[in-house]
Amino acid sequence: MASKWICVAFLATTVAALAACSKSEDTAPDRKVFGDPPRIESATLDQNEESVSCDWQLPLDCLAFVAPDSFGFPNVTPLDFTDDCLSPCQRSEADQFLCTEHELYLRPQFCNFVTLFPDHLITQGNYTQLQFKVKVTDPNSTTPGSDILLVSASFVTDPNATTNKEETSLVLFDDGSAGEFPYTQPAAPVGLEDCTPTSTDGVLSDCRCQQGRYTLRSGDTLAKDGIYERDFALFNVREQNGRTLIGDCIAREKHQAPFSSTVSGVTLEFRIDAVDKAGNVATWPTKPTAVVHQNTYSCTGDDCMCCILATGVPRACQGRPGLIGTLTPEGVCNSPLAN
């Protein structure tokens, strides 16, 4: 039971609470600590299929500035780095005052700066939107404030697991969606997603990029009405890069915390708990359920780049048009890089 209270304290005291807290599956805690426990009057869970799409053109265009060696040719002379796009400055180059020895040195003539063709890369997918609504009252609440500390929906991530079952808890809010919670891009299949470009005479001349940072909200309709709500995006996409991009897209466009399930076709059961400030716990007698669907993922625009995102390697994408480079004018997927 100690793990439950550690998790509850964490969820209640950090802004990361809009995400999810994972822990080992718990047994039910003691119900009454001091005073009267809260009362859950109703609990509903609606499940709807939604779609989302994002254009990742800018972070890919910015690769030339933040990761110029992304699509370069391999070094054919391992002991000579002077023909590398980006590598430590060599003594011979330092002797010519081109750079400072051992510091990273960019050699543009050996870089394969790529651009999308056509100039968009759009990912689209569908996901399951879960909408929780739980009405809670507490006899010890006063007019100025509520005695409710926490309302949560907890579920076992993989119901098929036979051992070490992991439980995830979602916090529900009664904030009218006023609270803003940060979400940071976890990985970078298309590069760093938050980019500020600089153009000179209409041509991209520089980029400053960082990990994508998006604002999440609870989805609660009306603040302080005693109804605790939460919108939650559940999705299952087979493609690894697709999972990352759809998750980031959900956070960016829908402002919901994305949760990627590795298991489709299972039914998740949610335990609804309410905790007051004295530590009393009330649990809804039945568990609302949701089914994990196999979702779709698609990529349109630059065919070569879409294929690389799907497979992870250019050689699997031979003959695909697009991704035109300064050293590969025929396209990365039609160059020796794809051999």
C-alpha positions as CSV (number, residue, x, y, z in Angstrom):
1,M,0.0,0.0,0.0
2,A,3.0,2.3,0.5
3,S,3.5,2.6,-3.3
4,K,-0.1,3.9,-3.7
5,W,0.5,6.7,-1.2
6,I,3.8,7.6,-2.7
7,C,2.1,7.8,-6.2
8,V,-0.8,9.8,-4.8
9,A,1.5,12.4,-3.2
10,F,3.5,12.7,-6.4
11,L,0.4,13.2,-8.6
12,A,-1.1,15.7,-6.2
13,T,2.0,17.9,-5.9
14,T,3.6,18.1,-9.3
15,V,2.6,19.8,-12.5
16,A,3.5,16.6,-14.3
17,A,0.2,15.2,-12.9
18,L,-1.5,15.6,-16.3
19,A,0.6,12.8,-17.6
20,A,0.4,9.4,-15.8
21,C,1.9,7.8,-12.8
22,S,2.9,4.2,-13.2
23,K,3.4,1.7,-10.4
24,S,2.8,-1.9,-9.4
25,E,-0.8,-3.0,-9.2
26,D,-2.3,-2.2,-5.8
27,T,-4.8,-3.8,-3.6
28,A,-7.6,-1.6,-2.2
29,P,-6.4,0.8,0.6
30,D,-8.1,1.4,3.9
31,R,-11.3,3.4,3.4
32,K,-11.5,5.7,6.4
33,V,-8.7,7.5,8.2
34,F,-10.3,10.5,9.8
35,G,-13.6,12.1,9.3
36,D,-16.1,11.2,6.6
37,P,-14.9,9.8,3.3
38,P,-15.8,11.5,0.0
39,R,-18.8,10.3,-2.0
40,I,-18.6,9.4,-5.7
41,E,-22.1,10.1,-7.0
42,S,-21.5,9.2,-10.6
43,A,-18.7,8.0,-12.9
44,T,-18.8,7.8,-16.7
45,L,-16.4,7.0,-19.5
46,D,-17.1,7.9,-23.1
47,Q,-14.9,6.4,-25.9
48,N,-14.7,8.0,-29.3
49,E,-12.4,7.5,-32.4
50,E,-10.6,10.7,-33.4
51,S,-8.1,11.6,-36.0
52,V,-5.1,14.0,-36.0
53,S,-2.6,15.2,-38.5
54,C,0.6,17.3,-38.4
55,D,3.0,18.8,-41.0
56,W,6.7,18.3,-40.0
57,Q,8.2,20.3,-42.9
58,L,9.9,22.9,-40.7
59,P,11.9,20.6,-38.5
60,L,13.0,18.6,-41.5
61,D,14.0,21.8,-43.4
62,C,16.0,22.8,-40.3
63,L,18.1,19.5,-40.3
64,A,20.5,21.3,-42.6
65,F,21.4,23.6,-39.7
66,V,20.9,21.5,-36.6
67,A,22.1,18.1,-37.9
68,P,23.8,18.7,-41.3
69,D,25.4,15.2,-41.4
70,S,22.0,13.4,-41.2
71,F,22.1,12.2,-44.9
72,G,25.8,12.4,-45.6
73,F,27.9,9.7,-47.3
74,P,29.9,7.3,-45.1
75,N,33.6,8.0,-44.6
76,V,35.6,5.9,-47.0
77,T,38.9,6.7,-45.4
78,P,38.5,6.0,-41.6
79,L,41.8,7.7,-40.6
80,D,41.2,10.9,-42.7
81,F,38.3,13.0,-41.4
82,T,39.0,16.0,-43.6
83,D,36.3,14.9,-46.1
84,D,33.6,14.5,-43.4
85,C,30.6,16.8,-43.2
86,L,30.9,17.4,-39.5
87,S,33.8,16.1,-37.4
88,P,36.6,17.3,-35.1
89,C,39.0,19.8,-36.7
90,Q,42.2,18.1,-37.9
91,R,45.7,19.4,-37.3
92,S,46.2,20.1,-41.0
93,E,43.1,22.2,-41.0
94,A,44.1,24.0,-37.9
95,D,47.5,24.8,-39.5
96,Q,45.6,26.6,-42.2
97,F,43.6,28.6,-39.6
98,L,40.4,27.0,-40.8
99,C,39.3,25.9,-37.3
100,T,40.6,25.1,-33.8
101,E,42.0,21.6,-33.5
102,H,39.6,19.0,-31.9
103,E,36.6,21.3,-32.1
104,L,33.7,20.3,-34.4
105,Y,34.2,21.7,-37.8
106,L,31.6,21.9,-40.6
107,R,32.7,21.3,-44.2
108,P,29.7,22.3,-46.3
109,Q,31.2,20.9,-49.5
110,F,30.9,17.4,-48.0
111,C,27.5,17.8,-46.5
112,N,24.3,16.5,-48.2
113,F,21.8,19.2,-47.4
114,V,18.4,17.8,-48.2
115,T,15.0,19.4,-48.9
116,L,11.6,17.8,-49.1
117,F,10.0,17.3,-52.5
118,P,7.2,18.0,-52.5
119,D,7.8,20.4,-49.7
120,H,5.6,18.8,-47.0
121,L,5.7,15.8,-44.8
122,I,2.3,15.2,-43.2
123,T,1.6,12.3,-40.8
124,Q,-2.0,11.4,-40.0
125,G,-3.4,8.8,-37.6
126,N,-6.4,8.0,-35.5
127,Y,-6.6,7.4,-31.8
128,T,-9.2,6.6,-29.1
129,Q,-10.2,9.6,-27.0
130,L,-11.3,8.7,-23.5
131,Q,-13.4,11.2,-21.6
132,F,-13.8,10.7,-17.9
133,K,-16.5,12.4,-15.9
134,V,-16.7,11.8,-12.1
135,K,-19.0,13.7,-9.8
136,V,-17.6,13.8,-6.2
137,T,-18.9,15.4,-3.0
138,D,-17.4,15.4,0.5
139,P,-19.3,16.1,3.7
140,N,-16.3,17.9,5.1
141,S,-16.0,20.4,2.3
142,T,-16.8,24.1,3.1
143,T,-18.1,26.8,0.9
144,P,-14.7,28.6,0.3
145,G,-12.9,25.4,-0.7
146,S,-13.2,21.7,-1.4
147,D,-11.9,18.9,0.9
148,I,-11.2,16.7,-2.2
149,L,-7.5,16.1,-2.6
150,L,-7.5,13.8,-5.6
151,V,-9.8,12.0,-8.1
152,S,-8.1,9.4,-10.3
153,A,-8.7,6.7,-12.8
154,S,-6.3,3.7,-12.6
155,F,-5.8,0.8,-15.0
156,V,-3.5,-2.1,-15.6
157,T,-1.5,-1.2,-18.7
158,D,-1.3,-4.8,-20.0
159,P,-4.2,-6.9,-18.7
160,N,-2.7,-10.0,-20.4
161,A,0.4,-9.9,-18.2
162,T,0.7,-12.7,-15.7
163,T,3.3,-11.2,-13.5
164,N,4.6,-7.7,-12.6
165,K,1.4,-6.0,-13.7
166,E,2.0,-2.3,-14.0
167,E,-0.8,0.1,-13.0
168,T,-1.1,3.6,-14.5
169,S,-3.1,6.4,-12.7
170,L,-4.7,9.4,-14.4
171,V,-5.6,12.5,-12.4
172,L,-9.0,14.0,-13.1
173,F,-9.4,17.8,-12.7
174,D,-12.2,20.3,-11.8
175,D,-10.2,23.3,-13.2
176,G,-12.2,24.3,-16.3
177,S,-9.1,23.3,-18.3
178,A,-7.4,26.4,-17.0
179,G,-4.3,24.5,-15.8
180,E,-1.5,24.2,-18.3
181,F,0.9,21.3,-18.1
182,P,4.2,20.9,-20.1
183,Y,4.8,18.0,-22.5
184,T,8.3,17.5,-24.0
185,Q,9.0,15.7,-27.2
186,P,10.4,12.3,-26.1
187,A,12.3,11.4,-29.3
188,A,13.3,13.0,-32.6
189,P,12.5,10.9,-35.7
190,V,12.1,14.1,-37.7
191,G,14.6,16.2,-35.7
192,L,14.0,18.7,-33.0
193,E,10.4,19.8,-33.5
194,D,10.3,23.3,-32.0
195,C,12.2,25.4,-34.5
196,T,12.6,29.2,-35.0
197,P,13.7,29.8,-38.6
198,T,15.5,32.8,-40.1
199,S,15.2,33.7,-43.7
200,T,17.4,35.9,-45.9
201,D,15.8,37.2,-49.2
202,G,13.1,34.6,-48.8
203,V,15.6,31.7,-48.4
204,L,16.0,29.8,-45.1
205,S,19.4,30.8,-43.7
206,D,19.4,29.6,-40.1
207,C,17.4,27.7,-37.5
208,R,17.3,27.5,-33.8
209,C,15.7,24.3,-32.6
210,Q,14.9,22.5,-29.4
211,Q,12.8,19.6,-28.3
212,G,9.1,20.2,-29.0
213,R,7.3,21.7,-26.0
214,Y,3.5,21.5,-26.0
215,T,0.8,22.5,-23.5
216,L,-1.6,19.9,-22.2
217,R,-4.9,20.6,-20.6
218,S,-7.4,18.4,-18.6
219,G,-10.4,18.8,-20.9
220,D,-12.6,19.8,-17.9
221,T,-15.7,21.7,-18.9
222,L,-16.5,23.9,-15.9
223,A,-14.3,24.7,-12.9
224,K,-15.4,24.0,-9.3
225,D,-18.7,22.3,-10.2
226,G,-17.8,19.1,-8.4
227,I,-17.4,17.2,-11.7
228,Y,-13.9,16.0,-12.3
229,E,-13.0,15.4,-15.9
230,R,-10.1,14.2,-18.0
231,D,-9.6,13.8,-21.8
232,F,-7.0,11.1,-22.5
233,A,-5.6,9.9,-25.9
234,L,-5.1,6.2,-26.2
235,F,-3.5,4.8,-29.4
236,N,-1.8,1.8,-30.8
237,V,0.4,2.2,-33.9
238,R,2.7,-0.5,-35.2
239,E,5.4,1.7,-36.7
240,Q,7.9,2.9,-34.1
241,N,8.4,6.3,-35.6
242,G,4.7,6.5,-36.3
243,R,4.0,6.0,-32.6
244,T,6.3,8.9,-31.7
245,L,5.0,11.3,-34.3
246,I,1.3,10.5,-33.6
247,G,2.0,11.0,-29.9
248,D,3.7,14.3,-30.4
249,C,1.0,15.4,-32.8
250,I,-1.8,14.6,-30.3
251,A,0.0,16.7,-27.7
252,R,0.6,19.6,-30.1
253,E,-2.8,19.7,-31.8
254,K,-5.2,18.2,-29.2
255,H,-3.4,19.2,-25.9
256,Q,-4.0,15.8,-24.5
257,A,-1.5,13.4,-22.9
258,P,-0.8,10.6,-25.4
259,F,-0.6,7.1,-24.2
260,S,0.8,4.4,-26.6
261,S,-0.4,0.9,-25.8
262,T,1.6,-2.0,-27.0
263,V,-1.4,-4.3,-26.9
264,S,-4.5,-4.0,-29.1
265,G,-7.8,-5.8,-28.8
266,V,-7.8,-5.9,-25.0
267,T,-10.3,-4.3,-22.7
268,L,-9.0,-1.9,-20.0
269,E,-10.8,-1.6,-16.7
270,F,-10.5,1.7,-14.8
271,R,-10.8,1.9,-11.0
272,I,-12.2,5.3,-10.0
273,D,-10.9,6.6,-6.7
274,A,-11.5,9.9,-4.7
275,V,-9.3,10.9,-1.9
276,D,-9.9,13.7,0.6
277,K,-7.3,15.8,2.5
278,A,-7.6,13.5,5.5
279,G,-6.6,10.5,3.4
280,N,-10.0,8.9,3.2
281,V,-10.6,7.0,0.0
282,A,-13.8,6.2,-1.8
283,T,-13.9,3.8,-4.8
284,W,-16.7,3.6,-7.4
285,P,-18.3,0.1,-7.2
286,T,-18.0,-0.7,-10.9
287,K,-15.1,-0.3,-13.3
288,P,-15.7,1.6,-16.6
289,T,-14.1,-0.1,-19.5
290,A,-12.5,0.9,-22.8
291,V,-11.2,-1.3,-25.7
292,V,-7.7,-0.7,-27.2
293,H,-8.1,-0.5,-31.0
294,Q,-5.4,-1.0,-33.6
295,N,-5.0,2.5,-35.0
296,T,-3.9,3.6,-38.5
297,Y,-0.9,5.7,-39.4
298,S,-0.1,7.3,-42.8
299,C,2.6,9.6,-44.1
300,T,2.2,11.8,-47.2
301,G,4.3,14.3,-49.1
302,D,7.9,13.4,-49.6
303,D,7.7,9.7,-50.5
304,C,11.4,9.0,-49.8
305,M,11.3,10.5,-46.3
306,C,8.0,8.8,-45.5
307,C,9.6,5.5,-46.4
308,I,12.7,6.2,-44.3
309,L,10.6,7.0,-41.3
310,A,8.7,3.8,-41.7
311,T,11.7,1.5,-42.3
312,G,14.5,3.4,-40.6
313,V,17.0,2.9,-43.5
314,P,17.4,4.5,-47.0
315,R,18.4,1.2,-48.6
316,A,14.9,-0.2,-48.0
317,C,13.4,2.8,-50.0
318,Q,15.3,2.4,-53.3
319,G,13.5,4.2,-56.1
320,R,11.3,6.4,-54.0
321,P,11.1,10.0,-55.2
322,G,11.9,13.0,-53.0
323,L,14.4,14.1,-50.4
324,I,16.6,16.1,-52.8
325,G,20.1,16.7,-51.6
326,T,23.0,18.9,-52.7
327,L,25.1,15.8,-53.1
328,T,22.1,13.6,-54.2
329,P,20.2,15.7,-56.8
330,E,18.5,12.5,-57.9
331,G,17.1,12.1,-54.4
332,V,18.5,10.2,-51.4
333,C,16.5,7.1,-52.2
334,N,17.9,7.1,-55.7
335,S,21.5,7.6,-54.7
336,P,24.4,5.3,-53.5
337,L,23.1,6.0,-49.9
338,A,20.2,3.6,-50.8
339,N,22.5,0.9,-52.0
